[in-house]
């Protein structure tokens, strides 16, 4: 089909209305070895299988690779125990496996993939009773022979089973205590909201696990890490712009505070700034920064598990100051004074696990983990989609990415191929797809009514339209199957003559072949063509 006819055939389409937000849901059962993508018709579109039961945290990166925490045998026997992190290709091939479990530490709960391809991992640091006492933990509050404080490791994969810890942060470096002036970290707790009281809570359950960090998120715009501290009933934000050495101290980094807490919220009792009447979080999970382009961008959603009267989902407005940081006043409960938005409903309650995520539509995807229920609600609280199963689900993540590529570069000198996968789900079965490219960037893109294909129309775009389904552009124009899926590829022969690297972007356009209504556009995937 000629390029003009192809564009005319699909231009001017509009979004087909539906109750649930178009896109996929990623989750797996806590006791299971399978992670799945589900569409809005409750169909399983794709699965990955591991040799390990779930260690809870899962993430899907921009190349369609699944990062998954697994639970290994042994360990402390605490809820959320992991021990291994794996990465699988979109096709299910195990690409990387990294173990974090020995006599000094054990990974647990959540992971987060960074834009640089490294992964953040929550880890328990094991301390002996003498070591914990030397840091200021009241020995009368220690149960057993081991005390656990949390840490975060940033690991760069270096081989199939190896990785380099390139950055780390430890709670033990940011403590305060008012128990004894003759051991470390003594001070007035209310005067130091940037530090963690090693004796709060007084009795740490689950094998002296003092913090029990259970959720992890990263904000690239500010280089923040946000965590959920279950036992303090708080969310914390720390500075990731530090080195490991600076992260162990109290100065340095973009915010000037080293690894100290930049912000905390949920339970001012934890830092001497209030009473039980001021507590707002109760054993919460999964704080998530709302992504750019979604309603409430920059705010935080959090699942408040054990709030009085039943679980809640909150949206918080972070009190970011003019300098892009936070101001914490000793003895004063941090803002906000109350959530901006709260979801609650009769029968909605999950004592543990769980999470929530704001969607591009303005709806919120909620995982009531102990109830094994994943559902979507409008801002008014109406349920527009749900999935109910048995067992438990740690988190569910929304996936609106329609296109994945098997690589980010290809050599023209040696030739080769890059495979594309379109995965949209059964609601898009039988719809038409086009994969094309641009060598002149992604903005302003090509407008199609309410949609924008993030490619600038240039000679490379025209080449893709004129040569769709050729030997070079295999199946780049066609129909999605019954699961709303299609595969295509860029196949280059070995050629010479390219003077330098060519930066390109590739994206997919999806439309109804009968009405010509646009149904979806993908993000733009960068692929460099090397000489």
Phi, psi and omega per residue, in radians:
X1 nan 2.341 3.132
X2 -1.154 2.692 -3.020
X3 -1.085 -0.700 -3.107
X4 -1.162 -0.768 3.139
X5 -1.095 -0.646 -3.129
X6 -1.156 -0.758 -3.134
X7 -1.203 -0.708 3.119
X8 -1.105 -0.592 -3.091
X9 -1.125 -0.438 -3.033
X10 -2.074 -0.154 -3.054
X11 -1.235 2.625 3.034
X12 1.503 0.170 -3.137
X13 -1.269 2.859 3.107
X14 -2.237 2.785 -3.139
X15 -1.200 2.282 3.061
X16 -1.383 2.149 -3.055
X17 -1.215 2.483 3.016
X18 -2.691 2.779 -3.051
X19 -1.184 -0.874 -3.102
X20 -1.444 2.632 3.087
X21 -1.185 2.208 -3.116
X22 -1.073 2.304 -3.124
X23 2.549 -3.107 -3.060
X24 -1.935 2.838 3.111
X25 -2.148 2.240 -3.106
X26 -1.859 2.195 3.094
X27 -2.915 3.009 3.061
X28 -2.725 2.741 3.099
X29 -1.308 2.502 -3.077
X30 -1.032 -0.632 -3.095
X31 -1.559 -0.043 -3.012
X32 -1.670 3.017 3.100
X33 -1.935 0.039 -3.065
X34 -1.962 2.395 3.012
X35 -1.993 2.424 -3.026
X36 -2.324 2.675 2.936
X37 -1.819 2.212 3.140
X38 -2.042 2.486 3.078
X39 -1.660 3.134 -3.045
X40 -1.278 -0.204 3.054
X41 -1.615 0.207 3.122
X42 1.256 0.323 3.078
X43 -1.557 2.426 3.059
X44 -1.421 2.049 -3.044
X45 -1.614 -0.556 -3.061
X46 -2.764 2.577 3.102
X47 -2.404 2.707 2.969
X48 -2.221 2.533 -3.127
X49 -2.198 2.340 3.141
X50 -2.008 2.811 3.052
X51 -1.395 -0.200 -3.058
X52 -1.932 2.470 2.945
X53 -1.041 2.783 -3.067
X54 -1.068 2.304 2.942
X55 -1.703 0.285 2.997
X56 1.633 -1.191 -2.975
X57 -1.154 2.351 3.043
X58 -2.409 2.550 3.043
X59 -2.556 2.590 3.058
X60 -2.039 2.125 -3.059
X61 -1.587 -3.081 -3.010
X62 -1.235 -0.216 3.089
X63 -1.774 0.183 3.126
X64 1.340 0.310 3.122
X65 -1.572 2.315 3.117
X66 -1.564 2.177 3.006
X67 -1.807 2.275 -2.974
X68 -2.497 2.309 2.995
X69 -1.450 2.358 3.106
X70 -2.076 2.696 -3.119
X71 -1.772 2.073 3.093
X72 -1.697 2.808 -3.116
X73 -1.279 2.798 -3.074
X74 1.518 -2.762 3.079
X75 1.481 -3.021 -2.988
X76 -1.366 -0.213 -3.117
X77 1.251 0.517 3.134
X78 -1.722 2.545 3.084
X79 -0.962 2.337 -3.125
X80 1.640 0.036 -3.097
X81 -1.027 2.366 3.103
X82 -2.067 -1.892 3.128
X83 2.110 -0.399 -3.129
X84 -2.567 2.539 3.031
X85 -2.139 2.308 -3.121
X86 -2.147 2.706 3.011
X87 -2.226 2.240 3.131
X88 -2.011 2.528 2.998
X89 -1.200 2.940 3.101
X90 -1.041 -0.552 -3.135
X91 -1.423 -0.043 3.056
X92 1.721 0.104 3.138
X93 -1.382 2.271 3.092
X94 -1.249 2.034 -3.089
X95 -1.767 -0.491 -3.024
X96 -2.686 2.428 3.080
X97 -2.484 2.124 -3.051
X98 -2.248 2.137 -3.090
X99 -1.681 2.374 3.087
X100 -2.284 1.393 3.102
X101 -2.843 2.121 3.057
X102 -2.791 -2.821 -3.064
X103 -1.294 -0.156 -3.073
X104 -2.004 -0.257 -3.061
X105 -2.817 2.817 3.118
X106 -2.731 2.240 3.130
X107 -1.291 2.731 -3.086
X108 -2.779 2.806 3.035
X109 0.950 -1.845 -2.809
X110 -1.833 2.823 2.995
X111 -2.343 2.862 3.057
X112 -2.587 2.258 3.136
X113 -1.557 2.290 -3.114
X114 -1.602 2.790 3.122
X115 -1.037 -0.441 -3.135
X116 -1.438 0.020 3.124
X117 1.593 -0.051 3.035
X118 -1.454 2.990 -3.108
X119 -2.283 2.361 3.016
X120 -1.560 2.398 -3.078
X121 -2.304 2.261 3.011
X122 -1.353 2.370 -3.035
X123 -2.436 2.441 2.939
X124 -1.479 2.256 2.931
X125 -1.596 2.252 3.125
X126 -1.574 2.208 3.078
X127 -2.084 2.457 3.002
X128 -1.278 2.869 3.102
X129 -1.037 -0.804 3.092
X130 -1.053 -0.679 -3.139
X131 -1.167 -0.723 3.130
X132 -1.170 -0.701 3.118
X133 -1.114 -0.663 3.126
X134 -1.150 -0.456 3.099
X135 -1.464 -0.137 3.078
X136 1.978 0.035 3.084
X137 -1.233 2.251 3.125
X138 -1.133 2.075 -3.098
X139 -1.046 -0.431 3.112
X140 -1.186 -0.281 -3.118
X141 -1.740 0.036 -3.086
X142 -1.627 2.209 3.096
X143 -1.950 2.145 3.132
X144 1.547 -2.989 -3.028
X145 -1.721 -0.078 -3.073
X146 -2.332 2.382 3.028
X147 -1.971 2.430 -3.094
X148 -2.073 2.150 2.969
X149 -2.036 2.687 -3.007
X150 -1.580 2.819 3.043
X151 -2.593 2.949 3.080
X152 -2.252 2.233 3.066
X153 -1.915 2.408 2.919
X154 -1.821 2.077 -3.044
X155 -2.013 2.275 3.037
X156 -1.736 2.045 3.096
X157 -1.055 2.327 -3.124
X158 -2.137 -0.235 -3.139
X159 -2.883 -3.111 -3.079
X160 -1.053 -0.566 -3.123
X161 -2.315 0.379 -3.096
X162 -2.272 2.748 3.107
X163 -2.766 2.696 3.134
X164 -1.936 2.234 3.067
X165 -1.358 1.883 -3.036
X166 -1.723 -0.196 3.111
X167 -2.818 2.554 3.082
X168 -2.672 2.707 -3.137
X169 -2.461 2.403 -3.066
X170 -2.274 2.300 3.058
X171 -0.995 -0.630 -3.071
X172 -1.047 -0.313 3.113
X173 -1.534 -0.014 -3.019
X174 -2.386 0.912 -3.051
X175 -1.877 2.773 2.949
X176 -2.525 2.674 3.117
X177 -2.689 2.605 3.105
X178 -2.013 0.248 -3.078
X179 -1.323 -0.805 -3.022
X180 -2.540 2.234 3.106
X181 -1.361 -0.097 -3.070
X182 -1.716 0.028 3.053
X183 -2.146 3.048 -3.012
X184 -1.124 2.756 2.955
X185 1.230 0.394 -3.134
X186 -1.306 2.415 3.088
X187 3.103 -3.085 3.101
X188 -1.560 1.966 -2.999
X189 -1.048 -0.741 -3.097
X190 -1.110 -0.334 3.136
X191 -1.540 -0.042 -3.057
X192 -2.347 1.236 3.105
X193 -1.156 -0.231 3.129
X194 -1.398 -0.108 -3.102
X195 -2.013 2.833 -3.074
X196 -1.858 2.174 3.105
X197 -1.229 2.000 -3.072
X198 -1.249 -0.173 3.113
X199 -1.912 0.317 3.048
X200 -2.183 2.162 -0.010
X201 -1.265 2.791 -3.075
X202 -1.072 -0.776 3.120
X203 -2.036 1.917 3.133
X204 -1.537 2.091 -3.126
X205 -1.332 -3.089 3.097
X206 0.865 1.215 2.996
X207 1.025 0.852 3.063
X208 0.953 0.762 3.065
X209 -1.604 1.685 -2.917
X210 -1.222 -0.740 -3.068
X211 -1.704 -0.821 -3.080
X212 0.979 0.970 3.044
X213 -1.054 2.320 -3.018
X214 -2.323 0.066 3.140
X215 -2.628 2.603 -2.996
X216 -2.556 2.339 3.071
X217 -2.566 2.752 -3.105
X218 -2.292 2.422 3.100
X219 -2.045 1.871 -3.074
X220 -1.201 -0.524 -3.095
X221 -1.087 -0.634 -3.117
X222 -1.933 -0.113 -3.035
X223 1.013 0.821 3.077
X224 -1.779 2.652 2.869
X225 -2.031 2.286 3.093
X226 -1.993 2.314 -3.140
X227 -2.258 2.786 3.047
X228 -1.901 2.108 3.067
X229 -1.756 1.764 -3.039
X230 -1.029 -0.834 -3.002
X231 -1.332 -0.416 3.013
X232 -1.518 -0.193 -3.059
X233 0.951 0.864 -3.130
X234 -2.455 2.739 2.833
X235 -1.813 2.512 -3.137
X236 -2.155 2.601 2.984
X237 -2.152 2.291 3.105
X238 -2.199 2.870 -3.070
X239 -1.592 2.132 3.110
X240 -1.607 -0.095 -3.088
X241 -1.331 -0.038 -3.132
X242 -1.389 2.870 2.854
X243 -1.444 3.008 3.068
X244 -1.055 -0.712 3.135
X245 -1.112 -0.763 3.123
X246 -1.194 -0.594 3.135
X247 -1.139 -0.348 3.100
X248 -1.499 -0.144 -3.092
X249 -2.002 -2.792 -2.995
X250 -2.113 0.091 3.119
X251 -2.388 2.827 3.082
X252 1.696 3.031 -3.045
X253 1.466 2.997 -3.103
X254 -1.035 -0.552 -3.097
X255 -1.665 -0.105 3.046
X256 1.389 0.142 -3.060
X257 -2.018 0.257 -3.134
X258 1.013 -2.319 -3.137
X259 -1.687 0.139 3.090
X260 -1.132 2.793 3.114
X261 -1.133 2.231 3.036
X262 -1.424 -0.510 -3.054
X263 -2.780 2.580 3.047
X264 -2.588 2.597 -3.119
X265 -2.745 2.512 3.000
X266 2.278 -0.565 -3.068
X267 -2.730 1.459 -3.085
X268 -1.096 -0.236 3.023
X269 -1.020 -0.508 -3.076
X270 -1.162 -0.321 3.104
X271 -2.317 0.568 2.981
X272 1.157 0.529 -3.070
X273 -2.069 0.338 -3.136
X274 3.040 -3.014 -3.134
X275 -2.119 -3.050 3.111
X276 -1.030 -0.471 3.139
X277 -1.180 -0.353 -3.128
X278 -1.627 -0.098 -3.088
X279 -1.241 2.365 -3.138
X280 -2.123 -0.408 3.071
X281 -1.940 2.575 -3.061
X282 -2.455 1.591 3.112
X283 1.080 0.754 -3.018
X284 -1.256 2.937 3.087
X285 -2.445 2.745 2.835
X286 1.028 0.932 2.988
X287 -1.171 2.318 -3.097
X288 -2.341 2.241 3.009
X289 -1.272 2.289 3.127
X290 -1.228 2.268 -3.009
X291 -1.250 2.692 3.077
X292 -1.003 2.437 -3.134
X293 1.569 -0.135 3.103
X294 -1.856 2.587 3.137
X295 -0.963 2.253 -3.079
X296 1.505 0.312 -3.094
X297 -0.874 2.312 -3.120
X298 1.585 -0.267 3.029
X299 -1.374 3.132 -3.100
X300 -2.179 2.334 2.922
X301 -1.807 2.523 -3.125
X302 -2.613 2.485 3.110
X303 -1.641 1.979 -3.081
X304 -1.650 1.569 -2.917
X305 -1.041 -0.937 -2.920
X306 -1.942 0.608 3.061
X307 -1.040 2.541 3.124
X308 -0.956 2.186 3.132
X309 1.626 -0.083 3.128
X310 2.293 2.885 -3.092
X311 -1.127 2.708 3.097
X312 -2.388 2.710 2.876
X313 -2.013 2.253 -3.101
X314 -2.029 2.655 2.899
X315 -2.022 2.196 -3.090
X316 -1.997 2.523 3.009
X317 -1.701 2.009 -3.140
X318 -1.210 2.341 -3.126
X319 -1.449 1.137 -3.122
X320 -1.280 2.287 -3.103
X321 -1.498 3.140 -3.053
X322 -1.080 -0.430 3.139
X323 -1.530 0.069 -3.133
X324 1.441 0.251 3.116
X325 -2.171 -2.689 -3.103
X326 -2.252 2.660 3.030
X327 -2.033 1.984 3.068
X328 -1.892 2.198 -3.093
X329 -1.767 2.150 3.132
X330 -0.924 2.329 3.082
X331 1.405 0.000 -3.096
X332 -2.052 2.311 3.121
X333 -1.133 2.261 -3.129
X334 -1.109 2.629 3.043
X335 -1.331 2.777 0.129
X336 -1.411 2.775 3.120
X337 -1.235 -0.414 3.132
X338 -2.775 2.760 3.077
X339 -1.098 2.682 3.057
X340 -1.303 -0.622 -3.070
X341 -2.561 2.492 3.129
X342 -2.396 2.362 2.979
X343 -1.881 2.325 3.039
X344 -2.617 2.702 -3.135
X345 -2.793 2.698 3.086
X346 -1.076 2.269 3.122
X347 1.457 -0.077 3.129
X348 -1.534 1.938 -3.105
X349 -2.872 2.259 3.073
X350 -2.438 1.964 -3.053
X351 -1.204 -0.396 -3.117
X352 -2.504 -3.105 -3.105
X353 0.769 -2.616 3.016
X354 1.533 2.918 3.137
X355 -3.082 3.105 -3.133
X356 -2.681 2.638 -3.114
X357 -2.582 2.295 3.069
X358 -1.304 2.370 -3.085
X359 -1.758 2.837 3.135
X360 -1.025 -0.476 -3.133
X361 -1.307 -0.241 -3.008
X362 1.706 -0.218 3.003
X363 -1.277 2.998 -3.136
X364 -2.229 2.245 3.059
X365 -1.546 2.203 -3.066
X366 -2.119 2.349 3.016
X367 -1.963 1.868 3.030
X368 -1.574 1.508 -2.854
X369 -1.059 -0.781 -3.129
X370 -1.207 -0.381 3.070
X371 -1.600 -0.019 -3.140
X372 0.917 0.746 -3.102
X373 -2.200 2.208 3.028
X374 -2.006 2.223 -3.067
X375 -2.613 2.851 -3.101
X376 -2.115 2.319 3.140
X377 -2.167 2.635 3.040
X378 -1.370 2.963 3.061
X379 -1.012 -0.452 3.116
X380 -1.469 -0.073 3.086
X381 1.657 0.111 3.132
X382 -1.392 2.361 3.120
X383 -1.441 2.166 -3.096
X384 -2.005 -0.130 3.092
X385 -2.834 2.514 3.055
X386 -2.751 2.705 3.060
X387 -2.339 2.242 -3.131
X388 -2.118 2.299 3.078
X389 -2.417 -2.896 3.081
X390 -2.045 2.710 -3.093
X391 1.849 -2.530 3.107
X392 -2.462 2.595 3.130
X393 -2.242 2.176 -3.107
X394 -1.194 -1.038 3.134
X395 -2.458 2.804 2.906
X396 -2.255 2.406 -3.108
X397 -2.081 2.453 3.092
X398 -1.452 2.395 3.139
X399 -2.214 1.926 3.108
X400 -1.887 0.134 3.116
X401 -1.344 2.126 -3.093
X402 -1.643 -0.337 -3.000
X403 -2.282 2.366 3.049
X404 -2.255 2.616 3.077
X405 -2.138 2.575 -3.080
X406 -1.347 -0.193 3.138
X407 -2.727 3.050 -3.130
X408 -2.040 -0.043 3.111
X409 -2.697 2.767 3.115
X410 -2.583 2.444 -3.107
X411 -1.650 2.161 3.102
X412 -1.293 -0.519 -3.122
X413 -1.125 -0.697 -3.109
X414 -1.770 -0.229 -3.102
X415 1.299 3.113 -3.139
X416 2.559 -2.945 -3.101
X417 -2.546 2.707 2.991
X418 -2.183 2.252 -3.115
X419 -1.641 2.450 3.084
X420 -1.966 2.473 3.027
X421 -2.177 2.204 2.952
X422 -1.790 2.184 3.126
X423 -2.325 1.905 -3.099
X424 -2.169 -0.354 3.130
X425 1.716 2.889 -3.034
X426 -1.001 -0.556 3.098
X427 -1.024 -0.246 3.134
X428 -1.893 0.204 -3.134
X429 -0.977 2.377 3.085
X430 1.400 -0.078 3.131
X431 -1.345 2.778 -3.100
X432 -1.539 2.608 3.107
X433 -2.316 2.606 3.016
X434 -2.384 2.280 3.014
X435 -1.958 2.188 -3.111
X436 -2.424 3.093 -3.044
X437 -2.442 2.902 3.062
X438 -2.465 2.547 3.050
X439 -1.914 0.158 -3.085
X440 -2.138 0.390 3.038
X441 1.766 -3.070 -3.011
X442 -2.016 -0.168 -3.105
X443 -2.170 2.433 0.131
X444 -1.384 -0.152 -3.130
X445 1.459 -3.069 -3.118
X446 -1.907 2.072 -3.075
X447 -1.455 2.401 3.051
X448 -2.318 1.369 -3.096
X449 1.111 -2.115 -3.112
X450 -1.366 -0.099 -3.078
X451 -1.946 2.685 3.028
X452 -2.271 2.167 3.007
X453 -1.435 2.091 -2.996
X454 -1.358 1.000 3.071
X455 -2.404 2.422 3.014
X456 -1.525 2.321 -3.120
X457 -1.199 2.077 -3.112
X458 -2.608 -3.091 -3.118
X459 -1.003 -0.577 3.121
X460 -1.196 -0.677 3.077
X461 -1.065 -0.798 3.126
X462 -1.067 -0.697 3.106
X463 -1.068 -0.737 -3.139
X464 -1.118 -0.671 3.133
X465 -1.221 -0.713 -3.111
X466 -1.282 -0.425 -3.034
X467 -2.046 0.366 3.076
X468 -0.990 2.418 3.132
X469 1.158 0.444 3.056
X470 -1.565 -3.079 3.099
X471 -1.162 -0.424 3.112
X472 -1.491 -0.656 -3.069
X473 -2.081 1.516 -2.982
X474 -1.444 2.105 3.074
X475 1.002 0.575 3.107
X476 -1.362 -0.181 3.051
X477 -2.263 2.178 -3.113
X478 3.104 -2.719 -3.087
X479 -2.101 2.539 3.064
X480 -1.341 2.559 -3.117
X481 -1.401 -2.976 -3.052
X482 -1.108 -0.378 3.082
X483 -1.668 0.138 -3.111
X484 1.217 0.675 -3.077
X485 -2.198 2.727 3.009
X486 -2.761 2.681 3.070
X487 -2.163 2.529 3.119
X488 -2.564 3.067 3.114
X489 -2.741 2.664 2.952
X490 -1.772 2.016 -3.070
X491 -2.093 1.888 -3.077
X492 -1.846 2.300 3.014
X493 -1.339 2.913 3.089
X494 -1.256 2.090 -3.130
X495 -2.392 2.775 3.084
X496 -2.139 2.821 3.021
X497 2.051 -0.230 3.097
X498 -1.210 2.098 -3.031
X499 -1.200 -0.452 -3.132
X500 -2.848 3.120 -3.130
X501 -1.142 2.446 3.122
X502 -1.974 2.055 3.115
X503 -1.489 2.141 -3.137
X504 -2.216 2.818 3.017
X505 -2.264 2.492 -3.095
X506 -2.183 2.442 -3.117
X507 -2.608 2.844 -3.099
X508 -2.063 2.502 3.052
X509 -2.067 2.334 -3.096
X510 -2.157 2.316 3.137
X511 -2.543 2.798 3.069
X512 -1.377 2.086 -3.045
X513 -1.220 -0.265 -3.133
X514 -1.573 -0.859 -3.071
X515 -1.665 -0.234 -3.054
X516 1.178 0.189 3.106
X517 -1.223 2.296 3.088
X518 -1.203 2.341 -3.123
X519 -1.926 -0.461 -3.135
X520 -2.980 2.663 2.889
X521 -2.233 2.649 -3.134
X522 -1.685 3.012 2.918
X523 -1.248 2.901 3.090
X524 -1.616 2.249 -3.132
X525 -1.761 2.167 3.130
X526 -1.357 2.258 3.061
X527 -2.348 2.147 3.133
X528 -1.675 2.218 3.067
X529 -1.671 1.960 -3.048
X530 -1.563 2.602 3.134
X531 -1.223 nan nan
